[in-house]
Amino acid sequence: MSGGPQVRIGIVGLGAAGRGFLPAIAKHPGLTLAAFAEADEQLRGRAAAELDVPAYAGIEQLLAHAGLDAVYIATPTQLHPEHVALACAAGKHVLVEKPMAVELAQAEAMIAAAERAGVQLLVGHSHSYDLPIQRMRELIAGGTLGRVRMVNTWCFTDWIYRPRRPEELDTGMGGGVTYRQGSHQFDILRLLCGGMVTRVHARTFDNDPARSAIGAHLALLDFADGAAATAVYNGYGNFSSIDLCFDIGEWGLPQPNSRLARAEGLTPEQELTAKQERAKRAIPGQAPFQPFFGLTVVSCEGGDIRQSPHGLLVYTRDGRSEIHLPSDRSPRDLVMAEFYDAVTGAAPALHTGRWGLANLEICAAAIASAAGTDLPLRHQVALPA
């Protein structure tokens, strides 16, 4: 990997997602941060001084930067279709933050734009990149535990009460936990169960009129091979799944105190400032333990698997065993490795635009199901062999 070509990448949007990739880009020997674009003038100025690379006010100027090969688009969801279309038209490879769009037709247009331009389009980060989830998939594929029959992924956080932009709470703009956090959960479940969802039944919940949004959901997914899965997410900040996960949080850091300060009562300007401050410290470049996006339990015919602080715990009739995994690569390191390999032709990507479209379809189907409508699934894709 270190002997491969250099890929010069730009970032569009330096919020929590954009900043979260800075350590991974710096760590990868084949990637160079060439420039970035950020609409907020004050944030742009501070970041330019910190990163010592050219800074632009908009994506159009960034795409004109000499020698740029690829872009990571970390702007609000409703801007993704336009920004991906511009990047593809400029001949740049694209990594776009999840969810890839608000509407399925928008996502289809993004895929078509990348295919016309002959560039790579990947969607991420999602927690299906987490090394324990990847190793679960390898165990399933190895066959020693038999077929996967059931997967449950449950996450309880304070998501609703963290600092938010208004559109992050607006379902019509890709907000609320089903679009923004279900994107992680459905990606995990599709990876572990083969990809092909055949039916979605879900309930969503809006529990706080003062912070109105889809703040919790419960979804049941059926898969083509007979497996079934549940995704439970509750973002109202009472119980925390950290209490089920060895006091370790989403990014592999110890978090013995699961309750965080709430953003209630702030003006929109104060909340945006709080969000920008939180972005500086929210996502570490490396952590001592494996990441826990809640609890994921895989039930196969011959045993069960769950995450542990250092890897995985496997339960069979012979007892419990632990598989230790390295902790020197963060989930975003793994995103950048997949993106680099796809761009350079070293290996095909899993998290392509079509895989992202399939995940978006499950988000939309869950919301539709909760409203009493069955959305036909037309965009599901199987896990590559």
C-alpha positions as CSV (number, residue, x, y, z in Angstrom):
1,M,0.0,0.0,0.0
2,S,2.8,2.4,0.9
3,G,4.4,1.9,-2.6
4,G,1.2,2.8,-4.5
5,P,0.4,6.1,-6.2
6,Q,-0.4,9.2,-4.2
7,V,-4.1,10.3,-4.1
8,R,-4.7,14.0,-3.4
9,I,-8.0,14.4,-1.6
10,G,-10.1,17.4,-0.7
11,I,-12.8,17.6,2.0
12,V,-16.0,19.5,1.5
13,G,-17.4,20.5,4.9
14,L,-15.4,20.5,8.2
15,G,-18.0,19.6,10.7
16,A,-17.7,16.5,12.9
17,A,-17.7,14.1,10.0
18,G,-15.1,16.0,8.0
19,R,-12.8,16.6,10.9
20,G,-13.2,12.9,11.9
21,F,-11.3,11.9,8.7
22,L,-8.3,14.1,9.1
23,P,-6.3,11.6,11.3
24,A,-7.1,8.8,8.8
25,I,-6.0,10.8,5.8
26,A,-2.8,11.9,7.6
27,K,-2.1,8.3,8.6
28,H,-2.6,6.7,5.2
29,P,0.7,6.6,3.2
30,G,-1.0,6.9,-0.1
31,L,-3.3,9.9,0.7
32,T,-2.5,13.6,0.9
33,L,-4.9,16.3,2.1
34,A,-4.7,18.8,-0.8
35,A,-7.3,21.4,0.2
36,F,-10.7,21.8,1.7
37,A,-13.9,23.8,1.3
38,E,-15.9,25.2,4.2
39,A,-18.8,27.7,3.9
40,D,-18.5,29.1,7.4
41,E,-15.9,31.9,7.2
42,Q,-14.7,31.8,10.8
43,L,-14.4,28.0,10.8
44,R,-12.6,28.1,7.4
45,G,-10.1,30.5,8.7
46,R,-9.3,28.6,11.8
47,A,-9.0,25.3,9.9
48,A,-6.8,26.8,7.2
49,A,-4.3,27.9,9.9
50,E,-4.5,24.5,11.6
51,L,-4.1,22.3,8.5
52,D,-1.8,24.6,6.4
53,V,-3.6,23.7,3.1
54,P,-5.6,25.9,0.7
55,A,-9.1,26.7,1.9
56,Y,-12.0,27.5,-0.3
57,A,-15.5,28.8,0.4
58,G,-17.3,26.4,-1.9
59,I,-17.0,23.1,-3.7
60,E,-16.7,24.7,-7.1
61,Q,-13.4,26.4,-6.1
62,L,-12.1,23.2,-4.5
63,L,-12.8,21.1,-7.6
64,A,-10.7,23.6,-9.6
65,H,-7.7,23.0,-7.3
66,A,-4.7,21.8,-9.3
67,G,-3.9,18.1,-9.0
68,L,-7.0,17.1,-7.0
69,D,-7.9,13.4,-7.5
70,A,-10.8,12.8,-5.1
71,V,-13.1,14.5,-2.6
72,Y,-14.8,13.5,0.6
73,I,-18.2,15.2,0.8
74,A,-19.2,15.8,4.4
75,T,-21.8,18.5,3.8
76,P,-25.5,18.3,5.0
77,T,-27.4,15.5,3.5
78,Q,-29.7,17.6,1.3
79,L,-26.6,19.0,-0.5
80,H,-25.1,15.6,-1.3
81,P,-26.8,15.1,-4.7
82,E,-25.6,18.5,-6.1
83,H,-22.1,18.1,-4.7
84,V,-21.6,14.6,-5.9
85,A,-22.8,15.6,-9.4
86,L,-20.3,18.5,-9.5
87,A,-17.5,16.3,-8.3
88,C,-18.3,13.5,-10.8
89,A,-18.5,16.1,-13.7
90,A,-15.1,17.3,-12.7
91,G,-13.7,13.8,-12.9
92,K,-13.1,13.3,-9.2
93,H,-13.5,10.1,-7.2
94,V,-16.1,10.6,-4.4
95,L,-16.6,9.4,-0.9
96,V,-19.9,10.8,0.4
97,E,-21.1,10.8,4.0
98,K,-24.1,8.7,4.9
99,P,-27.0,8.9,4.3
100,M,-26.0,9.5,0.7
101,A,-29.2,11.4,-0.1
102,V,-32.8,12.1,1.2
103,E,-34.7,10.6,-1.8
104,L,-34.0,7.3,-3.6
105,A,-34.2,9.0,-7.0
106,Q,-31.5,11.4,-5.9
107,A,-29.2,8.5,-4.9
108,E,-29.9,6.8,-8.3
109,A,-28.9,10.0,-10.1
110,M,-25.6,10.2,-8.0
111,I,-24.8,6.6,-9.0
112,A,-25.5,7.4,-12.7
113,A,-23.3,10.5,-12.6
114,A,-20.4,8.5,-11.2
115,E,-20.8,5.7,-13.8
116,R,-21.0,8.3,-16.7
117,A,-17.8,9.9,-15.4
118,G,-16.0,6.6,-14.8
119,V,-15.2,7.5,-11.2
120,Q,-15.5,5.7,-8.0
121,L,-18.4,6.5,-5.7
122,L,-18.4,5.2,-2.1
123,V,-20.7,5.9,0.8
124,G,-19.4,6.1,4.4
125,H,-18.5,6.2,7.2
126,S,-20.8,3.6,8.6
127,H,-20.2,1.3,11.6
128,S,-20.1,-1.7,9.3
129,Y,-16.5,-0.7,8.9
130,D,-15.8,-1.4,12.6
131,L,-13.3,-4.2,12.8
132,P,-15.4,-6.4,15.2
133,I,-18.3,-6.3,12.7
134,Q,-15.9,-7.1,9.8
135,R,-14.6,-10.1,11.8
136,M,-18.1,-11.3,12.5
137,R,-18.8,-11.4,8.8
138,E,-15.6,-13.4,8.3
139,L,-16.7,-15.9,10.9
140,I,-20.1,-16.3,9.3
141,A,-18.5,-16.7,5.8
142,G,-16.1,-19.3,7.2
143,G,-19.0,-21.6,8.0
144,T,-17.7,-23.1,11.3
145,L,-20.8,-21.8,13.2
146,G,-23.3,-22.7,10.5
147,R,-25.7,-20.3,8.9
148,V,-26.5,-17.0,10.5
149,R,-30.1,-17.1,11.6
150,M,-30.6,-13.9,13.7
151,V,-28.8,-10.7,14.3
152,N,-29.8,-8.0,16.8
153,T,-28.2,-4.6,17.0
154,W,-29.3,-2.3,19.8
155,C,-28.1,1.2,20.5
156,F,-29.2,3.7,23.2
157,T,-27.7,7.1,23.3
158,D,-28.5,10.8,23.9
159,W,-28.5,11.6,20.1
160,I,-31.6,13.8,20.1
161,Y,-30.1,16.1,22.8
162,R,-26.7,16.6,21.3
163,P,-26.1,20.0,19.5
164,R,-27.8,19.8,16.1
165,R,-28.4,21.9,13.0
166,P,-32.2,22.2,12.4
167,E,-32.1,19.9,9.3
168,E,-30.6,17.1,11.4
169,L,-33.9,16.8,13.2
170,D,-36.1,17.1,10.0
171,T,-37.0,13.8,8.4
172,G,-37.8,15.6,5.1
173,M,-34.1,16.7,4.9
174,G,-32.7,13.3,5.9
175,G,-32.7,14.0,9.7
176,G,-33.8,12.0,12.7
177,V,-32.3,8.8,14.0
178,T,-33.6,6.4,11.3
179,Y,-31.8,8.2,8.5
180,R,-28.8,9.3,10.4
181,Q,-28.2,6.4,12.8
182,G,-30.3,3.7,11.1
183,S,-27.8,4.1,8.2
184,H,-25.2,2.5,10.5
185,Q,-27.5,-0.2,11.8
186,F,-29.0,-1.3,8.5
187,D,-25.5,-1.4,7.0
188,I,-24.3,-3.7,9.8
189,L,-27.3,-6.0,9.4
190,R,-27.0,-6.2,5.7
191,L,-23.3,-7.0,5.9
192,L,-23.9,-9.8,8.4
193,C,-27.0,-11.2,6.8
194,G,-26.0,-11.2,3.2
195,G,-27.3,-7.9,1.9
196,M,-30.7,-8.9,0.4
197,V,-33.5,-7.6,2.6
198,T,-36.9,-8.8,1.5
199,R,-39.2,-7.1,4.0
200,V,-39.1,-4.3,6.6
201,H,-41.6,-3.8,9.5
202,A,-40.9,-0.9,11.8
203,R,-42.1,1.6,14.4
204,T,-40.7,5.1,14.9
205,F,-41.1,7.3,17.9
206,D,-41.2,11.1,18.5
207,N,-41.2,11.4,22.3
208,D,-40.4,15.0,23.0
209,P,-42.5,17.8,21.5
210,A,-39.8,20.4,22.5
211,R,-37.3,18.5,20.3
212,S,-39.6,17.0,17.7
213,A,-38.0,14.4,15.5
214,I,-37.8,10.7,15.0
215,G,-35.8,10.0,18.1
216,A,-36.2,6.2,18.3
217,H,-37.1,3.3,16.2
218,L,-37.5,-0.5,16.2
219,A,-37.1,-2.3,12.9
220,L,-37.5,-5.9,11.9
221,L,-35.7,-7.0,8.7
222,D,-36.2,-10.3,6.9
223,F,-33.5,-11.5,4.5
224,A,-33.6,-13.6,1.4
225,D,-31.7,-16.6,3.0
226,G,-34.2,-16.8,5.9
227,A,-32.2,-14.8,8.5
228,A,-34.0,-12.1,10.5
229,A,-32.6,-9.1,12.3
230,T,-33.7,-6.3,14.6
231,A,-32.4,-2.7,14.8
232,V,-33.3,-0.8,17.9
233,Y,-32.2,2.8,18.4
234,N,-33.3,5.1,21.2
235,G,-31.7,8.6,21.2
236,Y,-33.5,10.1,24.2
237,G,-30.5,9.8,26.6
238,N,-32.0,8.0,29.6
239,F,-30.6,4.4,29.5
240,S,-27.3,4.1,27.6
241,S,-26.1,1.0,25.8
242,I,-22.6,1.9,27.1
243,D,-23.9,0.1,30.2
244,L,-24.1,-3.1,28.1
245,C,-20.8,-2.6,26.5
246,F,-18.1,-2.7,29.2
247,D,-18.4,1.1,29.7
248,I,-16.9,1.7,26.3
249,G,-18.4,4.1,23.8
250,E,-18.9,4.4,20.1
251,W,-15.3,5.2,19.2
252,G,-13.5,2.7,21.6
253,L,-12.9,5.2,24.4
254,P,-13.8,4.4,28.1
255,Q,-17.0,6.2,29.0
256,P,-18.0,5.2,32.6
257,N,-20.4,8.2,32.8
258,S,-23.0,7.5,30.1
259,R,-25.0,10.8,30.6
260,L,-23.8,13.8,28.6
261,A,-24.8,17.5,28.8
262,R,-27.9,18.3,26.8
263,A,-28.3,21.0,24.2
264,E,-31.8,22.0,25.3
265,G,-32.6,25.7,25.8
266,L,-29.9,27.0,23.4
267,T,-30.6,29.4,20.6
268,P,-29.9,28.1,17.1
269,E,-26.6,30.1,17.0
270,Q,-25.5,28.8,20.4
271,E,-26.4,25.2,19.3
272,L,-24.3,25.6,16.1
273,T,-21.4,26.9,18.1
274,A,-21.7,24.0,20.6
275,K,-21.8,21.5,17.7
276,Q,-18.6,23.0,16.2
277,E,-16.9,22.7,19.5
278,R,-18.0,19.1,20.0
279,A,-16.8,18.3,16.5
280,K,-13.2,19.0,17.6
281,R,-13.2,16.2,20.2
282,A,-16.0,13.8,19.2
283,I,-14.1,11.3,17.0
284,P,-10.6,10.2,18.0
285,G,-7.9,9.1,15.5
286,Q,-7.1,6.1,17.7
287,A,-8.5,4.4,20.8
288,P,-7.4,1.7,23.2
289,F,-10.5,-0.5,22.7
290,Q,-12.7,-1.7,19.9
291,P,-15.6,0.6,19.0
292,F,-19.1,-0.1,20.3
293,F,-22.0,1.3,18.3
294,G,-24.3,-0.3,20.8
295,L,-24.5,-4.1,21.2
296,T,-24.6,-6.4,18.2
297,V,-25.3,-10.1,18.8
298,V,-25.1,-12.6,16.0
299,S,-26.9,-16.0,16.4
300,C,-25.8,-18.7,14.1
301,E,-26.9,-22.4,14.0
302,G,-23.8,-23.4,16.0
303,G,-23.1,-20.4,18.2
304,D,-23.4,-16.8,19.1
305,I,-21.0,-13.8,18.7
306,R,-20.8,-10.4,20.3
307,Q,-18.3,-7.6,20.6
308,S,-15.7,-7.5,23.5
309,P,-13.4,-4.6,24.5
310,H,-10.5,-6.3,22.6
311,G,-12.4,-8.1,19.8
312,L,-15.2,-10.7,19.9
313,L,-16.7,-13.2,22.3
314,V,-17.8,-16.5,20.7
315,Y,-20.2,-18.8,22.5
316,T,-20.7,-22.4,21.5
317,R,-21.5,-25.7,23.3
318,D,-17.8,-25.9,24.1
319,G,-18.0,-22.7,26.1
320,R,-16.8,-19.1,25.6
321,S,-13.7,-18.0,23.7
322,E,-12.4,-14.6,22.8
323,I,-10.9,-13.4,19.5
324,H,-8.5,-10.5,20.0
325,L,-8.3,-7.9,17.2
326,P,-5.8,-5.1,16.7
327,S,-6.8,-1.6,17.9
328,D,-4.2,0.4,15.9
329,R,-6.6,1.2,13.0
330,S,-9.8,3.2,13.6
331,P,-13.0,2.6,11.6
332,R,-12.1,5.7,9.5
333,D,-8.7,4.2,8.8
334,L,-10.5,1.3,7.3
335,V,-12.8,3.6,5.3
336,M,-9.8,5.4,3.8
337,A,-8.1,2.0,3.0
338,E,-11.2,0.8,1.1
339,F,-11.5,4.2,-0.7
340,Y,-7.8,4.3,-1.7
341,D,-7.9,0.7,-3.0
342,A,-11.0,1.4,-5.1
343,V,-9.5,4.6,-6.5
344,T,-6.2,3.0,-7.4
345,G,-7.7,-0.3,-8.7
346,A,-6.0,-2.4,-6.0
347,A,-9.3,-3.9,-4.8
348,P,-13.1,-3.5,-5.5
349,A,-15.1,-1.7,-2.8
350,L,-18.1,-3.0,-0.9
351,H,-19.5,0.3,0.2
352,T,-20.3,1.5,-3.3
353,G,-23.0,3.8,-4.4
354,R,-25.4,0.9,-5.0
355,W,-24.7,-0.5,-1.6
356,G,-25.4,2.9,-0.1
357,L,-28.6,3.1,-2.1
358,A,-29.8,-0.2,-0.7
359,N,-29.1,1.1,2.8
360,L,-31.0,4.3,2.1
361,E,-33.9,2.2,0.8
362,I,-34.1,0.4,4.1
363,C,-34.2,3.8,6.0
364,A,-37.1,4.9,3.7
365,A,-38.9,1.6,4.1
366,A,-38.7,1.7,7.9
367,I,-40.1,5.2,8.0
368,A,-42.8,4.2,5.5
369,S,-43.7,1.1,7.5
370,A,-44.1,3.2,10.7
371,A,-46.6,5.3,8.8
372,G,-48.6,2.3,7.6
373,T,-47.2,1.9,4.1
374,D,-45.1,-1.0,2.7
375,L,-42.4,0.3,0.4
376,P,-41.4,-2.2,-2.3
377,L,-37.7,-3.1,-2.1
378,R,-36.2,-2.6,-5.5
379,H,-32.6,-1.6,-4.9
380,Q,-31.2,-4.4,-2.6
381,V,-27.9,-5.9,-3.6
382,A,-26.3,-9.1,-2.3
383,L,-23.0,-9.1,-0.4
384,P,-20.2,-9.8,-3.0
385,A,-18.7,-13.3,-2.8
